[in-house]
Amino acid sequence: MTEKPVLQVKNLSVEFHTYAGTIKAIRNVSFELNKGETLAIVGESGSGKSVTTHTLMGLNASNATISAGHIFYKGKDLLKFSEEEFEELRGGEVAMIFQDPMTSLDPTMKIGKQIMEVILLHDEDIEKEQAAAKALELMKQVGIPNAEEHFQDYPHQWSGGMRQRAVIAVALAGNPDILIADEPTTALDVTIQAQILHLMKEIQSEIDSSIIFITHDLGVVAGMADKVAVMYAGQIVEYGTTEEIFYNPQHPYTWGLLNSMPTTDIDTDELSSIPGTPPDLLNLPKGDPFAPRNRYALDIDYEEEPPFFQLSDTHYAATWLLDKRAPKITPPKEILKRWDKWKKFGSKSALPKISKFGVAEKKKTAKETAVPKSGAEVTGKDNI
């Protein structure tokens, strides 16, 4: 018997009521999250990524209205939860890592105490000494060196990377089933970013939690996500496994996101960009919201929004280009290369592993994998 998803979002729509009018921030969004799985939600700023996750946590502003849909967590509809029920859920069963660790931590409270607070809040039977010991263990688990010495430190005494580790420790303090990471590496340099991503995957395997990872950069989640949802103008426009999104992308917006990533096998010195800007959610254009920025747009794109077309049991895309009546178009050269790999390998198990840079990892040579003798250096490069 197939295990039920730990989280199911069905036809979710969220509106914000402002003096200027009604903002349709989320429109008919649906996805599922299984236990131990990582779902990446990607898209430009303003596409609805953070509003989606804030809705899951019951953290939307007072002017927000959920106009349609359901959010089922372990069979319970979160949209029927009271504020008291949400308070029990937040930080315990569902926890969130926010983008800026400096504003996520209380600058007036010692880091060890902030971790302890979450433990004490979600476990009424635990003593303070036990909570302190667990907080210290969490600090060690997230890779904070000499944790005993830094237990009494304040956030301003730590670097950005260390503060982000502290935020992760706070999120883990309640042993969550779902960990929501809202662009947790945006403010960090590339080296620290890689360490944080690796840390999250390690912790996920240890506690068997599920992760929703929010980002504007497909390359960030390339090596860690199981499924990817591409959002644009408050909607999911393409949804599939990581391999399907990277090797068999079908929506022109996904093509644009992939082509804007720097990769090691790119043939040009310039990166592509998506022309124009996202639409005004107060006054959405008729038809497909992406049409004004889409060089492959058809006449129907300016008249009707496309439905989801199914490419496999796990892959869907909302573009009229997949309609059987649509003319055949030639996507960008880099996308054709990805399609060629998809056709060549044919299955997930045979495809080259996707690296954290969003490209297939090259097979290492014997020289690269060999361990040099003590005191020796490996010089020169093999042609790959």
C-alpha positions in Angstrom: 0.0 0.0 0.0 1.4 3.4 -1.0 2.1 5.7 1.9 0.0 8.9 1.9 1.9 12.2 1.5 2.7 14.0 4.7 1.5 17.3 3.0 -1.1 17.9 0.3 -1.8 21.3 -1.1 -4.9 21.4 -3.3 -6.1 24.3 -5.5 -4.8 26.9 -3.1 -5.6 30.5 -3.9 -4.6 33.5 -1.7 -5.6 37.2 -2.1 -4.3 40.3 -0.4 -6.8 43.2 0.0 -5.1 46.6 -0.3 -6.1 50.2 -0.9 -5.0 49.8 -4.5 -7.1 46.7 -5.0 -7.0 42.9 -4.7 -3.6 41.2 -5.2 -4.1 37.6 -6.5 -0.8 36.3 -4.9 -1.5 32.6 -5.2 -3.7 31.0 -7.8 -4.8 27.4 -7.9 -1.6 26.0 -6.5 -1.3 22.2 -5.9 1.5 19.9 -4.9 2.4 17.0 -2.6 5.2 16.3 -0.2 6.2 12.7 0.9 8.0 11.8 4.0 11.8 12.2 3.7 11.4 14.1 0.4 12.7 17.5 -0.7 10.5 19.7 -2.8 12.1 22.9 -4.3 9.8 25.8 -5.2 11.6 28.1 -7.6 10.8 31.3 -9.4 11.6 35.0 -9.5 10.9 37.4 -6.7 7.2 38.0 -6.4 6.2 34.7 -8.0 4.4 33.6 -4.8 6.9 31.2 -3.3 7.1 32.7 0.2 3.3 33.5 0.4 2.7 29.8 -0.3 4.9 28.7 2.6 3.6 31.4 4.9 0.1 30.2 4.2 1.2 26.7 5.3 2.4 28.1 8.6 -0.6 30.4 9.2 1.7 33.4 9.0 0.0 35.6 6.4 -0.8 39.2 7.1 -4.2 40.2 8.4 -5.3 41.5 5.0 -4.8 38.1 3.4 -7.8 35.9 2.4 -7.6 32.2 1.4 -10.2 32.3 -1.3 -10.0 28.6 -2.3 -8.3 25.3 -1.7 -7.2 23.0 1.0 -3.9 22.2 2.9 -3.8 18.7 4.4 -1.1 17.9 6.9 -1.3 14.2 8.0 -5.0 14.3 6.9 -5.9 17.4 8.8 -6.9 20.6 6.9 -4.7 23.3 8.2 -7.1 26.0 6.8 -9.5 25.0 9.6 -6.9 25.3 12.3 -7.4 28.0 15.1 -4.5 30.2 16.0 -3.9 28.1 19.1 -3.6 25.0 17.0 -1.2 26.7 14.6 1.0 27.8 17.6 1.3 24.1 18.6 2.1 23.2 15.0 4.7 25.9 14.3 8.2 25.1 15.5 7.1 21.6 16.5 5.8 19.5 13.6 6.4 22.2 11.0 9.4 24.5 11.3 10.8 27.3 9.2 14.3 28.6 8.4 14.1 32.2 7.2 16.3 34.0 4.7 18.1 36.5 7.0 19.5 34.9 10.1 20.2 38.2 11.8 16.6 39.2 11.8 15.5 35.6 12.6 17.4 35.6 15.9 16.7 37.8 18.9 19.7 40.1 19.2 19.1 40.6 22.9 19.1 36.9 23.8 21.9 34.4 24.0 21.9 31.8 21.2 21.8 28.8 23.5 18.8 30.2 25.3 17.0 30.8 22.0 17.4 27.1 21.1 16.3 26.1 24.6 13.1 28.1 24.4 11.8 26.1 21.5 12.6 22.8 23.3 10.9 23.9 26.5 7.9 25.2 24.5 7.2 21.9 22.7 8.1 19.6 25.6 6.4 20.5 28.8 7.9 17.6 30.7 11.6 18.4 30.1 13.7 20.2 32.7 15.9 23.2 31.9 19.1 21.2 32.4 17.9 18.6 29.9 16.9 21.4 27.5 20.3 23.0 27.8 22.0 19.7 27.1 19.8 19.1 24.0 20.4 22.6 22.8 24.1 22.1 23.1 23.8 18.8 21.2 21.9 20.5 18.4 24.6 23.2 18.1 27.1 20.4 17.6 24.8 18.6 15.2 24.6 21.7 12.9 28.4 22.0 12.9 29.0 24.9 15.3 32.7 24.4 16.5 33.4 24.5 20.2 29.7 24.7 21.0 30.3 24.7 24.8 32.3 27.9 24.6 29.8 29.7 22.4 26.6 28.6 24.1 26.4 32.0 25.9 27.2 34.1 22.8 24.9 36.7 21.3 24.0 36.6 17.5 26.1 39.7 16.7 29.2 37.8 17.8 28.8 35.2 15.0 29.4 35.3 11.3 26.5 35.0 8.8 27.2 31.3 8.2 27.3 30.5 11.9 24.1 32.5 12.5 22.4 30.5 9.8 23.5 27.3 11.5 22.0 28.6 14.7 18.7 29.3 12.9 18.7 25.7 11.6 19.4 24.4 15.2 16.4 26.5 16.4 14.2 25.0 13.6 15.3 21.5 14.5 14.7 21.9 18.2 11.1 20.8 18.0 11.9 17.7 15.9 9.8 18.8 12.9 8.3 16.5 10.3 8.5 19.3 7.7 11.3 21.8 7.5 10.5 24.9 5.3 13.7 26.7 4.2 12.8 30.2 2.7 15.9 31.1 0.7 18.2 30.3 3.6 21.5 30.7 1.6 20.8 34.0 -0.3 22.8 36.2 2.1 25.8 33.7 2.3 28.8 33.4 0.1 29.1 30.3 -2.2 31.4 28.3 0.1 29.1 28.7 3.1 26.1 28.2 0.9 27.4 24.8 -0.1 28.1 23.9 3.5 24.6 24.8 4.6 23.0 22.8 1.8 25.1 19.8 2.6 24.2 20.2 6.3 20.5 20.2 5.6 20.7 17.0 3.5 22.7 15.3 6.3 20.2 16.3 9.0 17.3 15.3 6.8 18.7 11.8 6.4 19.2 11.6 10.2 15.8 12.6 11.3 13.8 11.5 8.1 12.1 14.9 7.8 10.6 16.4 4.7 12.0 19.7 3.3 10.3 22.5 1.2 13.2 24.6 -0.2 12.3 28.1 -1.5 14.7 29.7 -3.9 15.0 31.9 -7.0 18.0 29.9 -8.2 17.5 26.5 -9.8 21.2 25.7 -9.4 21.0 25.9 -5.6 18.6 23.0 -5.4 20.0 20.9 -8.3 21.8 18.4 -6.1 19.4 18.2 -3.2 15.8 18.3 -4.4 13.6 15.3 -5.4 10.9 17.4 -7.0 10.7 20.9 -8.4 7.8 23.3 -8.7 8.4 26.3 -10.9 6.2 29.3 -10.0 5.3 32.3 -12.0 2.8 35.1 -11.2 1.3 33.1 -8.3 0.9 29.8 -10.2 2.9 26.6 -10.7 3.8 26.5 -14.4 5.9 23.3 -14.4 6.1 20.5 -11.9 8.2 17.4 -12.0 11.1 15.4 -10.6 14.5 17.2 -10.5 15.7 15.1 -13.5 12.6 16.0 -15.5 12.9 19.7 -14.8 16.6 19.8 -15.6 16.8 17.4 -18.6 13.3 17.6 -20.1 12.0 21.1 -19.3 8.9 22.1 -21.3 7.8 25.5 -20.2 9.6 28.6 -21.8 9.8 30.2 -18.3 11.7 27.1 -17.0 14.0 27.4 -20.1 14.7 31.0 -19.2 15.6 30.1 -15.6 17.9 27.2 -16.7 19.6 29.4 -19.3 20.3 32.1 -16.8 22.4 29.7 -14.7 26.2 29.7 -15.3 27.3 26.1 -16.1 30.6 24.5 -17.0 29.5 23.3 -20.4 28.1 26.6 -21.7 29.3 27.6 -25.2 29.0 31.3 -24.8 30.6 34.0 -22.7 27.3 35.6 -22.0 24.4 34.4 -19.8 20.8 34.6 -21.1 18.2 36.6 -19.3 14.4 36.6 -19.4 13.2 39.8 -21.0 10.7 42.1 -19.3 9.4 42.0 -15.8 6.8 39.9 -13.9 3.2 41.0 -14.3 1.3 43.3 -11.9 -0.7 40.9 -9.7 -3.3 43.7 -9.2 -4.0 43.7 -13.0 -3.1 40.4 -14.5 -3.0 40.4 -18.3 -5.6 38.3 -20.2 -4.4 34.8 -21.1 -1.1 33.5 -20.0 0.7 35.9 -17.7 4.1 34.9 -19.1 3.0 35.6 -22.7 4.4 39.2 -22.9 7.9 37.9 -22.0 7.7 34.7 -24.0 9.4 34.8 -27.4 7.6 31.5 -28.2 4.1 32.9 -27.3 1.2 31.8 -29.6 -1.9 33.9 -30.4 -3.9 31.8 -27.9 -1.5 32.8 -25.1 -3.0 36.3 -25.2 -6.5 35.0 -25.0 -6.6 31.9 -22.6 -4.5 30.6 -19.8 -3.1 27.2 -20.7 -4.2 24.1 -18.8 -1.7 21.6 -17.3 -0.5 19.1 -19.9 0.8 15.8 -18.5 4.1 14.5 -19.8 4.5 11.6 -17.3 3.0 10.5 -14.0 5.2 13.1 -12.3 5.7 15.8 -14.9 3.2 18.6 -15.8 3.6 21.9 -17.6 1.1 24.7 -18.3 2.0 25.8 -21.8 0.1 25.9 -25.0 3.2 24.7 -26.8 2.3 21.2 -25.6 -1.1 21.2 -27.2 -1.2 18.8 -30.2 -2.5 21.7 -32.4 0.5 23.9 -31.5 3.2 24.5 -34.2 6.6 22.9 -33.7 9.1 25.4 -32.3 12.9 25.1 -31.7 13.9 25.9 -28.1 17.2 27.5 -27.2 20.3 25.5 -28.1 21.2 24.8 -24.4 17.7 23.3 -23.9 18.1 21.1 -26.9 21.3 19.7 -25.3 19.3 18.8 -22.2 16.6 17.2 -24.3 19.3 15.1 -26.1 20.6 13.8 -22.8 17.0 12.9 -21.7 16.5 11.0 -25.0 19.9 9.3 -24.8 19.6 8.0 -21.2 15.9 7.5 -21.1 15.5 6.8 -17.4 16.2 8.5 -14.1 18.7 5.8 -13.0 20.7 6.1 -16.2 20.9 9.9 -16.2 24.1 11.6 -15.1 23.9 12.8 -11.5 23.0 16.6 -11.3 25.6 18.6 -9.4 24.9 21.5 -7.2 25.7 23.7 -10.2 22.8 22.3 -12.2 24.9 20.4 -14.7 25.7 16.7 -15.1 28.7 15.6 -13.0 31.5 14.4 -15.2 33.0 11.1 -14.6 36.3 11.4 -12.7 39.5 10.0 -14.2 41.6 7.4 -12.4 44.1 10.2 -11.7 41.5 12.4 -10.0 40.2 9.6 -7.8 43.7 8.2 -6.8 45.0 9.1 -3.4 48.5 10.6 -3.6 51.3 9.2 -1.5 52.3 11.1 1.6 54.1 14.3 0.7 53.4 13.9 -3.0 51.4 16.4 -5.1 49.2 15.6 -8.1 50.1 17.9 -11.0 48.7 18.5 -14.4 45.2 17.9 -15.7 43.6 15.2 -17.6 41.5 16.1 -20.7 37.9 15.1 -20.0 
